[in-house]
Amino acid sequence: MDYQTVSYKIKNGDYKSKLDYPAKFTKPQMPSFNQTAAAAREFADKLEHWEKNEAEYKRLRAEYNADVSRLEQVVFKSDLEAAHDLADHPKKDLLWAKAWGQGHSSGLSDVLYWYSDLAELL
């Protein structure tokens, strides 16, 4: 693997999760005026339904975040190490931390740039 291959994989979306980001439901709000027992029961039913949806949302979001983390922190990192022949280098994790810290807020292309730039020092 080389720099161009990793760059292509970034542009191709190979490091993006194939899972859809879960949709979050809006928590129901109980109106504070003219409450009747029926309205309170209806609100309680809506709140119970929301709580079930919220638990499912949190489970799906954790699954999505785990997939994103695996793709970025394991697959992308190992591809960078392979592209720069650093898979067995003792300072590869330090290099990754520096490149990730400098570039991840701007996207994986910037992480690739910083990794490649800093890899020359090893």
Secondary structure by P-SEA (a helix, b strand, c coil): ccaaaaaaaaaacccccccccbbbbbbbbcccccccaaaaaaaaaaaaaaaaaaaaaaaaaaaaaaaaaaaaccaaaaaaaaaaccccccaaaaaaaaaaaacccccaaaaaaaaaaacccc
